[in-house]
Amino acid sequence: MSSLKDFDLIFFGATGDLALRKLLPALYYAFRDNKRPVGWRILGLARRGLSRDEYLGLLGDNCRQFIPATDFDDATWGEFCARIDYLPVDGTNPDGFSALPAWFQNRADRVRVFYLSTAARLFGPICEGLARHNLVTPLTRVVLEKPLGHDCASAEAINEAVGSIFPEQQIFRIDHYLGKEPVQNLLALRFGNSIFEPLWNRGSVRDVQITIAEQVGAEGRGEYYDPSGAMRDMVQSHMLQLLCIVAMEPPTSINADAVRDEKLKVLRALRPINAANIKEKTVRGQYRAGAVSGKPVPGYLDEPGIPPDSRTETYVAIKAEVDNWRWSGVPFFLRTGKRLPERMAEIVVNFHPVPHAILPQSASSGEANRLVIRLQPDEGVKLFLLVKVPGEGMRVKPVALDLDFAETFKHRQWEAYERLLMEVIQGNLTLFMRRDELAAAWRWVDPILEGWHALDEPPKPYTAGTWGPAAASALILRDGLAWREEA
């Protein structure tokens, strides 16, 4: 990790699940691995009327659950906690920010990061409160957690409110999937190796499949999840960002605007899906009671906080198409869902079979080359090639050239939030969404949501522990293809 400037990192929503489970553990690792820098200060803000000691106790109890015992060092933790302070501040009442200026001690020469881990409706008022108390400096950055809006209009209203206080180069719209090591490696694979980029087009690629599968249901998050659903929660953000990384043209450089310019072109090239083709291009589902990893789980409608007549989708499958010369005719299949058989996220690039088969039909497995970029739970890249099975006769099977990050790089792999927090502090916007990117994503998603509403059909049921509705298999089968686990 490169040397970091002195900084103040301020979390709104510091007692929330994200801060305690992801953000503060990520900072602990960064603190430990950066040789205990002296210039770090961390301030937690939340409505709960806790003292500093009470907050550190809450933080310690939670972080010990999410930091492996082999990584947790009491002495380092003590030094880390010495950098942390806590103030009870209500983000819904910016007038209550009056205690903050004294904490900063008029140190405008330090990098100042405000991380808004709150409801998006509070982003504008919080930023207005910061400005009212003269807490915004040229070295200030603001981090916005998803979901950014409910549709294009609400997202634009949030961006307008935040943008009236902060210039675009100081706004970091975070999507933690872009901080995952394999996503970074996809850029390296494409643009650092001459063997891939000449094949990265419709002439060689048959189809692309992007899957984000979750075993968990909506338990404990019903109030947040039910108004959103899988489309807003996963597709509009994570999945479209992954699609952009796969489909973008080579940028002129790896700097932020060059990369984001190319991602924006992909979003603008996505073929519209609306009421006219919604049934042909999409599938939406909702899980019923079943078993995941051998344990019985309730159906979505039986989860706490879920209305018994909810039509919210917990599963989405989409056939997306990018209308440009590189990708014309190549389908991009996206799917995401809750209560699926395993927790995993991957990008699969399927290549065309050879144009003329010279091997006997009995010798071939019928498969073509395939590149699999695995994002979770284990991170790695596999390239499947057809090779001859040793022994008599000519019989081939796919064998993986396997890059396992944990095996190849023995040191601990950074968590996504760890990387992204360090990028914010260093002012690097490459891994964050620009305002026009966010708007373009919503402009593609909104007509799909409107099409589903006009269709007025309930989501297709699927049993928890399966790979989703049968209609999702039919969606990809119409192109003569199959999802990877079905192939």
Helices and strands as residue ranges (DSSP letters): E 7-12, H 17-18, I 19-23, H 24-33, E 40-46, H 52-66, H 74-81, E 84-88, G 94-99, H 100-104, E 111-116, G 120-122, H 123-132, E 140-144, H 152-163, G 168-170, E 171-173, G 176-179, H 181-192, G 197-199, E 205-213, H 222-230, I 231-239, H 240-247, H 256-269, H 278-281, E 282-288, E 290-292, E 295-297, G 300-302, E 315-321, E 331-337, E 344-351, G 361-363, E 370-376, E 380-388, E 396-404, H 405-408, H 416-426, H 435-455, E 460-463, H 470-477, G 484-486
